[in-house]
């Protein structure tokens, strides 16, 4: 009787050991997490939100949505995904841990985040009385007025437009417009401006204005 009990105990121990070994040896289920990111435009219609960060919480895995708002990367069931972008509210979702498929698609709509900053009063002088004294003592002569008018002249403004480099916002806008043009003419030949009468008109007008003349360096 004792031998039978010992045999049953040994068989039970070996059985549970095999089960645990099989569970530990099971391959990890990896899924393809993909989808689109949208926002509500000024007309109230959904539009793609590019460059949105889509990352797995607590890891360095993830991706950034492309120009069309599309993203795709590898994730695990049960992980938390964080959608974040400057100017929009951060959103967290959890991938179900009961998935049977190896693909999981998601559409995320982002909402703008309005931040209310505390009131700040900026004064150029230590006190209102000191500012009043300095303001009344300002010399607004004809020479200063003439200099201001000269700085706002059309020729001066044109020179500034062609000499001052563009900032980050203008550069990003140009890149986005160029990418949009490339997407429109994907798989076909772009139209050439040499056959565009409007382009020729702009060229002739610029030539008549003297835009191509070399300016004397001061």
MODELLER restraints for C-alpha pairs under 7 A, 6 or more apart:
rsr = mdl.restraints
at = mdl.atoms
rsr.add(forms.Gaussian(group=physical.xy_distance, feature=features.Distance(at['CA:29:A'], at['CA:76:A']), mean=6.71, stdev=0.5))
rsr.add(forms.Gaussian(group=physical.xy_distance, feature=features.Distance(at['CA:30:A'], at['CA:74:A']), mean=6.78, stdev=0.5))
rsr.add(forms.Gaussian(group=physical.xy_distance, feature=features.Distance(at['CA:30:A'], at['CA:75:A']), mean=6.12, stdev=0.5))
rsr.add(forms.Gaussian(group=physical.xy_distance, feature=features.Distance(at['CA:30:A'], at['CA:76:A']), mean=5.28, stdev=0.5))
rsr.add(forms.Gaussian(group=physical.xy_distance, feature=features.Distance(at['CA:30:A'], at['CA:102:A']), mean=6.61, stdev=0.5))
rsr.add(forms.Gaussian(group=physical.xy_distance, feature=features.Distance(at['CA:31:A'], at['CA:74:A']), mean=5.86, stdev=0.5))
rsr.add(forms.Gaussian(group=physical.xy_distance, feature=features.Distance(at['CA:31:A'], at['CA:75:A']), mean=5.55, stdev=0.5))
rsr.add(forms.Gaussian(group=physical.xy_distance, feature=features.Distance(at['CA:31:A'], at['CA:76:A']), mean=5.99, stdev=0.5))
rsr.add(forms.Gaussian(group=physical.xy_distance, feature=features.Distance(at['CA:31:A'], at['CA:102:A']), mean=4.42, stdev=0.5))
rsr.add(forms.Gaussian(group=physical.xy_distance, feature=features.Distance(at['CA:31:A'], at['CA:103:A']), mean=5.19, stdev=0.5))
rsr.add(forms.Gaussian(group=physical.xy_distance, feature=features.Distance(at['CA:31:A'], at['CA:104:A']), mean=6.81, stdev=0.5))
rsr.add(forms.Gaussian(group=physical.xy_distance, feature=features.Distance(at['CA:32:A'], at['CA:72:A']), mean=6.92, stdev=0.5))
rsr.add(forms.Gaussian(group=physical.xy_distance, feature=features.Distance(at['CA:32:A'], at['CA:73:A']), mean=5.91, stdev=0.5))
rsr.add(forms.Gaussian(group=physical.xy_distance, feature=features.Distance(at['CA:32:A'], at['CA:74:A']), mean=4.85, stdev=0.5))
rsr.add(forms.Gaussian(group=physical.xy_distance, feature=features.Distance(at['CA:32:A'], at['CA:75:A']), mean=6.32, stdev=0.5))
rsr.add(forms.Gaussian(group=physical.xy_distance, feature=features.Distance(at['CA:32:A'], at['CA:102:A']), mean=6.27, stdev=0.5))
rsr.add(forms.Gaussian(group=physical.xy_distance, feature=features.Distance(at['CA:32:A'], at['CA:103:A']), mean=4.71, stdev=0.5))
rsr.add(forms.Gaussian(group=physical.xy_distance, feature=features.Distance(at['CA:32:A'], at['CA:104:A']), mean=6.13, stdev=0.5))
rsr.add(forms.Gaussian(group=physical.xy_distance, feature=features.Distance(at['CA:33:A'], at['CA:72:A']), mean=5.67, stdev=0.5))
rsr.add(forms.Gaussian(group=physical.xy_distance, feature=features.Distance(at['CA:33:A'], at['CA:73:A']), mean=5.57, stdev=0.5))
rsr.add(forms.Gaussian(group=physical.xy_distance, feature=features.Distance(at['CA:33:A'], at['CA:74:A']), mean=5.90, stdev=0.5))
rsr.add(forms.Gaussian(group=physical.xy_distance, feature=features.Distance(at['CA:33:A'], at['CA:75:A']), mean=6.12, stdev=0.5))
rsr.add(forms.Gaussian(group=physical.xy_distance, feature=features.Distance(at['CA:33:A'], at['CA:103:A']), mean=6.20, stdev=0.5))
rsr.add(forms.Gaussian(group=physical.xy_distance, feature=features.Distance(at['CA:33:A'], at['CA:104:A']), mean=5.03, stdev=0.5))
rsr.add(forms.Gaussian(group=physical.xy_distance, feature=features.Distance(at['CA:33:A'], at['CA:105:A']), mean=5.89, stdev=0.5))
rsr.add(forms.Gaussian(group=physical.xy_distance, feature=features.Distance(at['CA:34:A'], at['CA:71:A']), mean=5.45, stdev=0.5))
rsr.add(forms.Gaussian(group=physical.xy_distance, feature=features.Distance(at['CA:34:A'], at['CA:72:A']), mean=4.07, stdev=0.5))
rsr.add(forms.Gaussian(group=physical.xy_distance, feature=features.Distance(at['CA:34:A'], at['CA:73:A']), mean=6.49, stdev=0.5))
rsr.add(forms.Gaussian(group=physical.xy_distance, feature=features.Distance(at['CA:34:A'], at['CA:104:A']), mean=6.53, stdev=0.5))
rsr.add(forms.Gaussian(group=physical.xy_distance, feature=features.Distance(at['CA:34:A'], at['CA:105:A']), mean=4.98, stdev=0.5))
rsr.add(forms.Gaussian(group=physical.xy_distance, feature=features.Distance(at['CA:34:A'], at['CA:106:A']), mean=6.32, stdev=0.5))
rsr.add(forms.Gaussian(group=physical.xy_distance, feature=features.Distance(at['CA:35:A'], at['CA:70:A']), mean=5.83, stdev=0.5))
rsr.add(forms.Gaussian(group=physical.xy_distance, feature=features.Distance(at['CA:35:A'], at['CA:71:A']), mean=5.71, stdev=0.5))
rsr.add(forms.Gaussian(group=physical.xy_distance, feature=features.Distance(at['CA:35:A'], at['CA:72:A']), mean=6.70, stdev=0.5))
rsr.add(forms.Gaussian(group=physical.xy_distance, feature=features.Distance(at['CA:35:A'], at['CA:105:A']), mean=5.10, stdev=0.5))
rsr.add(forms.Gaussian(group=physical.xy_distance, feature=features.Distance(at['CA:35:A'], at['CA:106:A']), mean=4.64, stdev=0.5))
rsr.add(forms.Gaussian(group=physical.xy_distance, feature=features.Distance(at['CA:35:A'], at['CA:107:A']), mean=5.39, stdev=0.5))
rsr.add(forms.Gaussian(group=physical.xy_distance, feature=features.Distance(at['CA:36:A'], at['CA:69:A']), mean=5.22, stdev=0.5))
rsr.add(forms.Gaussian(group=physical.xy_distance, feature=features.Distance(at['CA:36:A'], at['CA:70:A']), mean=4.55, stdev=0.5))
rsr.add(forms.Gaussian(group=physical.xy_distance, feature=features.Distance(at['CA:36:A'], at['CA:71:A']), mean=6.34, stdev=0.5))
rsr.add(forms.Gaussian(group=physical.xy_distance, feature=features.Distance(at['CA:36:A'], at['CA:106:A']), mean=6.75, stdev=0.5))
rsr.add(forms.Gaussian(group=physical.xy_distance, feature=features.Distance(at['CA:36:A'], at['CA:107:A']), mean=4.96, stdev=0.5))
rsr.add(forms.Gaussian(group=physical.xy_distance, feature=features.Distance(at['CA:36:A'], at['CA:108:A']), mean=6.37, stdev=0.5))
rsr.add(forms.Gaussian(group=physical.xy_distance, feature=features.Distance(at['CA:37:A'], at['CA:48:A']), mean=5.95, stdev=0.5))
rsr.add(forms.Gaussian(group=physical.xy_distance, feature=features.Distance(at['CA:37:A'], at['CA:49:A']), mean=5.59, stdev=0.5))
rsr.add(forms.Gaussian(group=physical.xy_distance, feature=features.Distance(at['CA:37:A'], at['CA:69:A']), mean=4.93, stdev=0.5))
rsr.add(forms.Gaussian(group=physical.xy_distance, feature=features.Distance(at['CA:37:A'], at['CA:70:A']), mean=6.59, stdev=0.5))
rsr.add(forms.Gaussian(group=physical.xy_distance, feature=features.Distance(at['CA:37:A'], at['CA:107:A']), mean=6.01, stdev=0.5))
rsr.add(forms.Gaussian(group=physical.xy_distance, feature=features.Distance(at['CA:37:A'], at['CA:108:A']), mean=4.89, stdev=0.5))
rsr.add(forms.Gaussian(group=physical.xy_distance, feature=features.Distance(at['CA:37:A'], at['CA:109:A']), mean=5.88, stdev=0.5))
rsr.add(forms.Gaussian(group=physical.xy_distance, feature=features.Distance(at['CA:38:A'], at['CA:46:A']), mean=5.91, stdev=0.5))
rsr.add(forms.Gaussian(group=physical.xy_distance, feature=features.Distance(at['CA:38:A'], at['CA:47:A']), mean=5.28, stdev=0.5))
rsr.add(forms.Gaussian(group=physical.xy_distance, feature=features.Distance(at['CA:38:A'], at['CA:48:A']), mean=4.43, stdev=0.5))
rsr.add(forms.Gaussian(group=physical.xy_distance, feature=features.Distance(at['CA:38:A'], at['CA:49:A']), mean=4.96, stdev=0.5))
rsr.add(forms.Gaussian(group=physical.xy_distance, feature=features.Distance(at['CA:38:A'], at['CA:69:A']), mean=6.71, stdev=0.5))
rsr.add(forms.Gaussian(group=physical.xy_distance, feature=features.Distance(at['CA:38:A'], at['CA:108:A']), mean=6.22, stdev=0.5))
rsr.add(forms.Gaussian(group=physical.xy_distance, feature=features.Distance(at['CA:38:A'], at['CA:109:A']), mean=4.71, stdev=0.5))
rsr.add(forms.Gaussian(group=physical.xy_distance, feature=features.Distance(at['CA:38:A'], at['CA:110:A']), mean=6.16, stdev=0.5))
rsr.add(forms.Gaussian(group=physical.xy_distance, feature=features.Distance(at['CA:39:A'], at['CA:46:A']), mean=5.46, stdev=0.5))
rsr.add(forms.Gaussian(group=physical.xy_distance, feature=features.Distance(at['CA:39:A'], at['CA:47:A']), mean=5.49, stdev=0.5))
rsr.add(forms.Gaussian(group=physical.xy_distance, feature=features.Distance(at['CA:39:A'], at['CA:48:A']), mean=6.41, stdev=0.5))
rsr.add(forms.Gaussian(group=physical.xy_distance, feature=features.Distance(at['CA:39:A'], at['CA:49:A']), mean=5.94, stdev=0.5))
rsr.add(forms.Gaussian(group=physical.xy_distance, feature=features.Distance(at['CA:39:A'], at['CA:109:A']), mean=5.36, stdev=0.5))
rsr.add(forms.Gaussian(group=physical.xy_distance, feature=features.Distance(at['CA:39:A'], at['CA:110:A']), mean=5.10, stdev=0.5))
rsr.add(forms.Gaussian(group=physical.xy_distance, feature=features.Distance(at['CA:39:A'], at['CA:111:A']), mean=6.38, stdev=0.5))
rsr.add(forms.Gaussian(group=physical.xy_distance, feature=features.Distance(at['CA:40:A'], at['CA:46:A']), mean=4.71, stdev=0.5))
rsr.add(forms.Gaussian(group=physical.xy_distance, feature=features.Distance(at['CA:40:A'], at['CA:47:A']), mean=6.19, stdev=0.5))
rsr.add(forms.Gaussian(group=physical.xy_distance, feature=features.Distance(at['CA:41:A'], at['CA:47:A']), mean=6.27, stdev=0.5))
rsr.add(forms.Gaussian(group=physical.xy_distance, feature=features.Distance(at['CA:48:A'], at['CA:68:A']), mean=5.52, stdev=0.5))
rsr.add(forms.Gaussian(group=physical.xy_distance, feature=features.Distance(at['CA:48:A'], at['CA:69:A']), mean=4.82, stdev=0.5))
rsr.add(forms.Gaussian(group=physical.xy_distance, feature=features.Distance(at['CA:49:A'], at['CA:69:A']), mean=5.08, stdev=0.5))
rsr.add(forms.Gaussian(group=physical.xy_distance, feature=features.Distance(at['CA:50:A'], at['CA:65:A']), mean=5.38, stdev=0.5))
rsr.add(forms.Gaussian(group=physical.xy_distance, feature=features.Distance(at['CA:50:A'], at['CA:66:A']), mean=5.25, stdev=0.5))
rsr.add(forms.Gaussian(group=physical.xy_distance, feature=features.Distance(at['CA:50:A'], at['CA:67:A']), mean=4.61, stdev=0.5))
rsr.add(forms.Gaussian(group=physical.xy_distance, feature=features.Distance(at['CA:50:A'], at['CA:68:A']), mean=6.04, stdev=0.5))
rsr.add(forms.Gaussian(group=physical.xy_distance, feature=features.Distance(at['CA:50:A'], at['CA:69:A']), mean=4.61, stdev=0.5))
rsr.add(forms.Gaussian(group=physical.xy_distance, feature=features.Distance(at['CA:51:A'], at['CA:64:A']), mean=5.38, stdev=0.5))
rsr.add(forms.Gaussian(group=physical.xy_distance, feature=features.Distance(at['CA:51:A'], at['CA:65:A']), mean=4.80, stdev=0.5))
rsr.add(forms.Gaussian(group=physical.xy_distance, feature=features.Distance(at['CA:51:A'], at['CA:66:A']), mean=5.69, stdev=0.5))
rsr.add(forms.Gaussian(group=physical.xy_distance, feature=features.Distance(at['CA:51:A'], at['CA:67:A']), mean=6.81, stdev=0.5))
rsr.add(forms.Gaussian(group=physical.xy_distance, feature=features.Distance(at['CA:52:A'], at['CA:64:A']), mean=5.44, stdev=0.5))
rsr.add(forms.Gaussian(group=physical.xy_distance, feature=features.Distance(at['CA:52:A'], at['CA:65:A']), mean=5.12, stdev=0.5))
rsr.add(forms.Gaussian(group=physical.xy_distance, feature=features.Distance(at['CA:52:A'], at['CA:83:A']), mean=6.87, stdev=0.5))
rsr.add(forms.Gaussian(group=physical.xy_distance, feature=features.Distance(at['CA:52:A'], at['CA:84:A']), mean=6.07, stdev=0.5))
rsr.add(forms.Gaussian(group=physical.xy_distance, feature=features.Distance(at['CA:52:A'], at['CA:85:A']), mean=5.23, stdev=0.5))
rsr.add(forms.Gaussian(group=physical.xy_distance, feature=features.Distance(at['CA:53:A'], at['CA:63:A']), mean=6.29, stdev=0.5))
rsr.add(forms.Gaussian(group=physical.xy_distance, feature=features.Distance(at['CA:53:A'], at['CA:64:A']), mean=4.62, stdev=0.5))
rsr.add(forms.Gaussian(group=physical.xy_distance, feature=features.Distance(at['CA:53:A'], at['CA:65:A']), mean=6.57, stdev=0.5))
rsr.add(forms.Gaussian(group=physical.xy_distance, feature=features.Distance(at['CA:53:A'], at['CA:83:A']), mean=5.73, stdev=0.5))
rsr.add(forms.Gaussian(group=physical.xy_distance, feature=features.Distance(at['CA:53:A'], at['CA:84:A']), mean=5.25, stdev=0.5))
rsr.add(forms.Gaussian(group=physical.xy_distance, feature=features.Distance(at['CA:53:A'], at['CA:85:A']), mean=6.19, stdev=0.5))
rsr.add(forms.Gaussian(group=physical.xy_distance, feature=features.Distance(at['CA:54:A'], at['CA:62:A']), mean=5.57, stdev=0.5))
rsr.add(forms.Gaussian(group=physical.xy_distance, feature=features.Distance(at['CA:54:A'], at['CA:63:A']), mean=5.38, stdev=0.5))
rsr.add(forms.Gaussian(group=physical.xy_distance, feature=features.Distance(at['CA:54:A'], at['CA:64:A']), mean=5.77, stdev=0.5))
rsr.add(forms.Gaussian(group=physical.xy_distance, feature=features.Distance(at['CA:54:A'], at['CA:81:A']), mean=6.78, stdev=0.5))
rsr.add(forms.Gaussian(group=physical.xy_distance, feature=features.Distance(at['CA:54:A'], at['CA:82:A']), mean=5.72, stdev=0.5))
rsr.add(forms.Gaussian(group=physical.xy_distance, feature=features.Distance(at['CA:54:A'], at['CA:83:A']), mean=4.77, stdev=0.5))
rsr.add(forms.Gaussian(group=physical.xy_distance, feature=features.Distance(at['CA:54:A'], at['CA:84:A']), mean=6.74, stdev=0.5))
rsr.add(forms.Gaussian(group=physical.xy_distance, feature=features.Distance(at['CA:55:A'], at['CA:61:A']), mean=5.87, stdev=0.5))
rsr.add(forms.Gaussian(group=physical.xy_distance, feature=features.Distance(at['CA:55:A'], at['CA:62:A']), mean=3.95, stdev=0.5))
rsr.add(forms.Gaussian(group=physical.xy_distance, feature=features.Distance(at['CA:55:A'], at['CA:63:A']), mean=6.22, stdev=0.5))
rsr.add(forms.Gaussian(group=physical.xy_distance, feature=features.Distance(at['CA:55:A'], at['CA:81:A']), mean=5.69, stdev=0.5))
rsr.add(forms.Gaussian(group=physical.xy_distance, feature=features.Distance(at['CA:55:A'], at['CA:82:A']), mean=5.38, stdev=0.5))
rsr.add(forms.Gaussian(group=physical.xy_distance, feature=features.Distance(at['CA:55:A'], at['CA:83:A']), mean=6.83, stdev=0.5))
rsr.add(forms.Gaussian(group=physical.xy_distance, feature=features.Distance(at['CA:56:A'], at['CA:62:A']), mean=5.84, stdev=0.5))
rsr.add(forms.Gaussian(group=physical.xy_distance, feature=features.Distance(at['CA:56:A'], at['CA:79:A']), mean=6.81, stdev=0.5))
rsr.add(forms.Gaussian(group=physical.xy_distance, feature=features.Distance(at['CA:56:A'], at['CA:80:A']), mean=5.89, stdev=0.5))
rsr.add(forms.Gaussian(group=physical.xy_distance, feature=features.Distance(at['CA:56:A'], at['CA:81:A']), mean=4.67, stdev=0.5))
rsr.add(forms.Gaussian(group=physical.xy_distance, feature=features.Distance(at['CA:56:A'], at['CA:82:A']), mean=6.21, stdev=0.5))
rsr.add(forms.Gaussian(group=physical.xy_distance, feature=features.Distance(at['CA:57:A'], at['CA:80:A']), mean=5.60, stdev=0.5))
rsr.add(forms.Gaussian(group=physical.xy_distance, feature=features.Distance(at['CA:57:A'], at['CA:81:A']), mean=5.86, stdev=0.5))
rsr.add(forms.Gaussian(group=physical.xy_distance, feature=features.Distance(at['CA:57:A'], at['CA:82:A']), mean=6.20, stdev=0.5))
rsr.add(forms.Gaussian(group=physical.xy_distance, feature=features.Distance(at['CA:62:A'], at['CA:73:A']), mean=6.17, stdev=0.5))
rsr.add(forms.Gaussian(group=physical.xy_distance, feature=features.Distance(at['CA:63:A'], at['CA:71:A']), mean=6.44, stdev=0.5))
rsr.add(forms.Gaussian(group=physical.xy_distance, feature=features.Distance(at['CA:63:A'], at['CA:72:A']), mean=6.85, stdev=0.5))
rsr.add(forms.Gaussian(group=physical.xy_distance, feature=features.Distance(at['CA:63:A'], at['CA:73:A']), mean=6.49, stdev=0.5))
rsr.add(forms.Gaussian(group=physical.xy_distance, feature=features.Distance(at['CA:64:A'], at['CA:71:A']), mean=6.35, stdev=0.5))
rsr.add(forms.Gaussian(group=physical.xy_distance, feature=features.Distance(at['CA:65:A'], at['CA:71:A']), mean=4.68, stdev=0.5))
rsr.add(forms.Gaussian(group=physical.xy_distance, feature=features.Distance(at['CA:77:A'], at['CA:95:A']), mean=5.45, stdev=0.5))
rsr.add(forms.Gaussian(group=physical.xy_distance, feature=features.Distance(at['CA:77:A'], at['CA:96:A']), mean=5.72, stdev=0.5))
rsr.add(forms.Gaussian(group=physical.xy_distance, feature=features.Distance(at['CA:77:A'], at['CA:97:A']), mean=4.44, stdev=0.5))
rsr.add(forms.Gaussian(group=physical.xy_distance, feature=features.Distance(at['CA:77:A'], at['CA:99:A']), mean=6.98, stdev=0.5))
rsr.add(forms.Gaussian(group=physical.xy_distance, feature=features.Distance(at['CA:78:A'], at['CA:94:A']), mean=6.14, stdev=0.5))
rsr.add(forms.Gaussian(group=physical.xy_distance, feature=features.Distance(at['CA:78:A'], at['CA:95:A']), mean=4.96, stdev=0.5))
rsr.add(forms.Gaussian(group=physical.xy_distance, feature=features.Distance(at['CA:78:A'], at['CA:96:A']), mean=5.31, stdev=0.5))
rsr.add(forms.Gaussian(group=physical.xy_distance, feature=features.Distance(at['CA:78:A'], at['CA:97:A']), mean=4.46, stdev=0.5))
rsr.add(forms.Gaussian(group=physical.xy_distance, feature=features.Distance(at['CA:79:A'], at['CA:94:A']), mean=5.77, stdev=0.5))
rsr.add(forms.Gaussian(group=physical.xy_distance, feature=features.Distance(at['CA:79:A'], at['CA:95:A']), mean=5.62, stdev=0.5))
rsr.add(forms.Gaussian(group=physical.xy_distance, feature=features.Distance(at['CA:80:A'], at['CA:92:A']), mean=6.62, stdev=0.5))
rsr.add(forms.Gaussian(group=physical.xy_distance, feature=features.Distance(at['CA:80:A'], at['CA:93:A']), mean=5.62, stdev=0.5))
rsr.add(forms.Gaussian(group=physical.xy_distance, feature=features.Distance(at['CA:80:A'], at['CA:94:A']), mean=4.30, stdev=0.5))
rsr.add(forms.Gaussian(group=physical.xy_distance, feature=features.Distance(at['CA:80:A'], at['CA:95:A']), mean=6.33, stdev=0.5))
rsr.add(forms.Gaussian(group=physical.xy_distance, feature=features.Distance(at['CA:81:A'], at['CA:92:A']), mean=5.60, stdev=0.5))
rsr.add(forms.Gaussian(group=physical.xy_distance, feature=features.Distance(at['CA:81:A'], at['CA:93:A']), mean=5.29, stdev=0.5))
rsr.add(forms.Gaussian(group=physical.xy_distance, feature=features.Distance(at['CA:81:A'], at['CA:94:A']), mean=6.05, stdev=0.5))
rsr.add(forms.Gaussian(group=physical.xy_distance, feature=features.Distance(at['CA:82:A'], at['CA:91:A']), mean=5.78, stdev=0.5))
rsr.add(forms.Gaussian(group=physical.xy_distance, feature=features.Distance(at['CA:82:A'], at['CA:92:A']), mean=4.55, stdev=0.5))
rsr.add(forms.Gaussian(group=physical.xy_distance, feature=features.Distance(at['CA:82:A'], at['CA:93:A']), mean=6.66, stdev=0.5))
rsr.add(forms.Gaussian(group=physical.xy_distance, feature=features.Distance(at['CA:83:A'], at['CA:90:A']), mean=5.68, stdev=0.5))
rsr.add(forms.Gaussian(group=physical.xy_distance, feature=features.Distance(at['CA:83:A'], at['CA:91:A']), mean=5.08, stdev=0.5))
rsr.add(forms.Gaussian(group=physical.xy_distance, feature=features.Distance(at['CA:83:A'], at['CA:92:A']), mean=6.31, stdev=0.5))
rsr.add(forms.Gaussian(group=physical.xy_distance, feature=features.Distance(at['CA:84:A'], at['CA:90:A']), mean=4.69, stdev=0.5))
rsr.add(forms.Gaussian(group=physical.xy_distance, feature=features.Distance(at['CA:84:A'], at['CA:91:A']), mean=6.66, stdev=0.5))
rsr.add(forms.Gaussian(group=physical.xy_distance, feature=features.Distance(at['CA:87:A'], at['CA:112:A']), mean=5.85, stdev=0.5))
rsr.add(forms.Gaussian(group=physical.xy_distance, feature=features.Distance(at['CA:87:A'], at['CA:113:A']), mean=5.39, stdev=0.5))
rsr.add(forms.Gaussian(group=physical.xy_distance, feature=features.Distance(at['CA:88:A'], at['CA:110:A']), mean=6.37, stdev=0.5))
rsr.add(forms.Gaussian(group=physical.xy_distance, feature=features.Distance(at['CA:88:A'], at['CA:111:A']), mean=5.55, stdev=0.5))
rsr.add(forms.Gaussian(group=physical.xy_distance, feature=features.Distance(at['CA:88:A'], at['CA:112:A']), mean=4.20, stdev=0.5))
rsr.add(forms.Gaussian(group=physical.xy_distance, feature=features.Distance(at['CA:88:A'], at['CA:113:A']), mean=4.54, stdev=0.5))
rsr.add(forms.Gaussian(group=physical.xy_distance, feature=features.Distance(at['CA:89:A'], at['CA:110:A']), mean=6.74, stdev=0.5))
rsr.add(forms.Gaussian(group=physical.xy_distance, feature=features.Distance(at['CA:89:A'], at['CA:111:A']), mean=5.91, stdev=0.5))
rsr.add(forms.Gaussian(group=physical.xy_distance, feature=features.Distance(at['CA:89:A'], at['CA:112:A']), mean=6.06, stdev=0.5))
rsr.add(forms.Gaussian(group=physical.xy_distance, feature=features.Distance(at['CA:89:A'], at['CA:113:A']), mean=5.04, stdev=0.5))
rsr.add(forms.Gaussian(group=physical.xy_distance, feature=features.Distance(at['CA:125:A'], at['CA:131:A']), mean=5.46, stdev=0.5))
rsr.add(forms.Gaussian(group=physical.xy_distance, feature=features.Distance(at['CA:193:A'], at['CA:199:A']), mean=6.08, stdev=0.5))
